[in-house]
Amino acid sequence: MRRQSNPTMRRAAQILTLPVAMVLLFPLKVYAAPQTFECPLSIEEKSVQLVDTPSGWRPFTSSPLYLHGAAPMNGPPENFGELSDYQQKRDKKGWIYTYQLNGKFPDGKWLACTYGESDQVALSKRLDDNVRTCAFTVKEGEHVGQNDIAINCK
């Protein structure tokens, strides 16, 4: 017994064949969704603790340490893997620093947020290994030495 073909099904199969073949022959590039990171704006003074101070001296911290800088790193901050290859441009929002994160990162890709006018303290977190570029938009903050920093990575 021979089955009769359904013209609607036959037409649907014809319509779907081309897109399926295109995907198989020309795979789509998959891009990572943009990731936005926010460094904490400050490290509160109660979090700053001084230990092993000279005898007779009493430590006191009067104000928070404000966010001053941010950048991607090759490995955690204690490795001092600061990246020096970036593009810089100025726009109406401030300065934009763009880092290409291709290549090998044996200790991982990290984001370092630095605090204090000379970047004395850092908070860091590991980035996803698939991140390929990060842009940092930096503008002057409200407090002395503070910068407002928007971070977008892809």
Buried (B, 14 or more C-beta within 10 A) or exposed (E): EEEEEEEEEEEEEEEEEEEEEEEEEEEEEEEEEEBEBEBEBBBEEEEBEEEEEEEEEEEEBEEBBBBBBBBBBBBBBEEEBEBEEBEEEEEEEBBBBBBEBEEEBEEBBBBBBBBBEEBEBBBBEEBEEEBBBBBBBBEEBEEEBBBBBBBBBB
